[in-house]
């Protein structure tokens, strides 16, 4: 039996989603559905990418935020709205409020990426930096709502928000009526729940598969327990789905309508982000790449045609740099090695010559001559190399050993 409480007595219906779509007709873009030949070959059936990373504000969050705020009573709008977010929800609430003429205050963690803070301000919200983790930011926003009367706009745990997100499902069925599987990333569950409501009402034969990061997978234990349960310390690079507890409203819908919830590793998320950038020419954040990560992890287990929802593209450039390097390493295309050599003129040039002959691209060199661990005539070198894959990494190791070098790490 699906989990229900007083907070979730009003279920979300297909009519709610259709009503949300009318409300969003001049607000949210109908985002593109792009085919992926690479993923199609892996799966053995057509795979399409639903590009919500190209939505206004860079993610699907505008849909739910706008529907929620547009549904407020005049006196509620006059009191303003408040939200807590490290990124996508903040921008969605900021733009929705600006379009509707409602004052928005958004609390963001003090360590939030500067591009996301600037974008939220540019969309018209008053930004207040508070706390170092989202829980502290959320508590500050709730305290502000209680003190001022501003309406708290939850990122996923409200029927109006879920109805707004469900419009993605309506678009998918129109753009790909032959779809057999829809794969969507999950944090609190609002997007997956909304898509499931729309899709299952019109096409109950279509499988809806949710994807969570292994380190922030709150749904598997919650579904096993039959109620939302909290993770102690959710951890993942995919901040868009780093949620420690399912929302009450989406949990009931996910429990009833979502066919399966899978998890993916950090390596798989990195590889998926890299694939989206290289093969699809799409900038996608780690959370948005989670459905692609699931396809890469077990392509033979999905029935096609498959639609993977790229939920957002708001990735911090610094994080992007780290994730891309991590993704290259996961695919055996990036290698870090540390070794010692005799400290004499030309020794480093000789080493680089060995690597050049093996067709390795040297990205970075750290050369240390003075260290208590080193002998009088020794030097230590750490190299970061771009390679062509696992086989090439093994070839480089053999080339270094054949040249007389001892690789330390």
Buried (B, 14 or more C-beta within 10 A) or exposed (E): EEBBEEEBEEBBBBEBBBBBBEBBEEBBBBBBBBEBEEBBEBBEBBBBBBBBBBBBBBBBBBBBBBBBBBBBEEEBBEBBBBBBBBBBBBBBBBBBBBBBEBBBBBBBBEEBBEBBBEBBBEBBBBBBBBBEEBEBBBBBBBEBBEEEEBBBBBBBBBBBBBBBBBBBBBBBBEBBEEBBBBBBBBBBBBBBBBBBBBBBBBBEEBBBBBBBBBBBBBBBEBBEEEBBBEBEEBEBBBBBBBBBBBBBBBBBBBBBBBEEBBBBBBBBBBBBBBBBBEEBEBBBBBBBBBBBBBBBBEBEEBEBBBBBBBBBBBBBEEBBEEBBBBBBBBBBBBBEBEBBBEBEEEBBEEBBEBBEEBEBEEBEEEBBEEEEEBEEEBBBBBBBBBBBEEEBBEBBBEBBEEBEBEEEE
